Amino acid sequence: GPSDGIGAGGVSCIVFEVDGVRTSLVLADANNAMPWVRGVLQQVARENGCVDTELCTTDTHMVNAVSLGGRGYHPLGEAISTERLKTLFDELHKRAASDLSDAEAAHKSVTIENVKVFSDFLDVVSQAVSFGVRAYRVAALAAPLLSIGLATLLL
């Protein structure tokens, strides 16, 4: 659950087999993962006959603010043991491989030219944020001095 760094979507696995070669894709509803988790997944995938695997996370924020201090969340693997992750990855691979069936796939690439995504808007937002931060700093420094000065005048 969230205290383990796993959101409501849980962890899922899909295994692909093409010409007898298996690969897998594991998706974790988590906000990031510890660097070593991918290595554990690769080991388990190999043990289950996959030549390659990839770990993806949803970067969910459902697991945020569940722990005090630090970053406020646990990336996948920080609050769950290595053995528990190995068992989970193993069970998911076995279940996915047992459900293999024939399928077809197709794809098409499309190129769209001259598209501006953020254009100059991002620069405007960046400048506004910088101005706001500078104004806050000035106000934060000036407020105590103004308070002392005003208190002196009133007394």
C-alpha positions, -999 to +999 in steps of 0.1 A: +000+000+000+010+037+002+032+032+032+052+007+011+054+032-017+028+014-039-004+032-049-039+017-055-029+005-090-005-020-075+021-037-096+014-055-129+034-074-155+029-083-191+051-109-209+056-108-246+068-138-266+080-134-302+096-163-321+102-181-287+119-151-271+103-136-240+105-101-227+085-084-199+072-051-189+064-043-152+044-013-142+044-001-106+019+025-094+047+042-075+065+075-073+099+065-086+119+035-076+152+029-058+180+023-083+186-014-072+149-024-079+155-026-116+184-050-111+162-073-089+135-072-115+160-081-143+173-111-122+137-124-116+127-119-152+158-139-164+149-167-139+115-167-156+128-170-191+127-134-202+158-121-221+149-085-213+126-065-190+118-029-181+104-013-150+080+016-154+064+037-126+033+059-129+049+086-107+017+087-087+013+112-060-011+089-041+018+077-020+030+112-011+027+127+024+025+092+040+058+096+060+070+125+080+102+143+071+125+137+042+107+137+008+074+126+023+070+094+003+088+061-002+101+052-037+094+016-047+119-005-028+126+019+001+100+006+025+095-029+011+121-057+015+141-071-014+127-106-007+092-093-008+098-075-041+115-107-056+085-128-046+061-102-060+080-100-093+083-138-095+045-143-090+037-116-115+059-132-142+046-167-136+010-154-138+016-134-169+035-162-187+008-187-179-017-164-197+001-160-230-020-161-261-017-152-298-020-116-307-014-092-335+002-057-333+005-028-357+020+007-355+023+038-376+046+068-372+033+103-378+055+134-379+039+168-374+062+197-382+063+233-369+044+226-336+052+248-307+044+232-274+052+259-248+066+286-271+075+317-252+049+310-225+074+290-204+099+319-204+071+343-192+061+319-164+098+314-154+104+352-152+072+357-132+083+330-107+117+346-104+102+380-098+079+365-071+108+348-053+129+381-053+099+401-040+093+375-013+129+377-002+129+415+000+096+414+020+109+388+043+140+409+051+122+442+053+092+430+075+112+427+108+129+460+103+096+478+095+080+462+126+108+474+148+107+509+133+069+511+136+070+498+172+097+525+181+075+552+166+044+541+185+061+539+218 
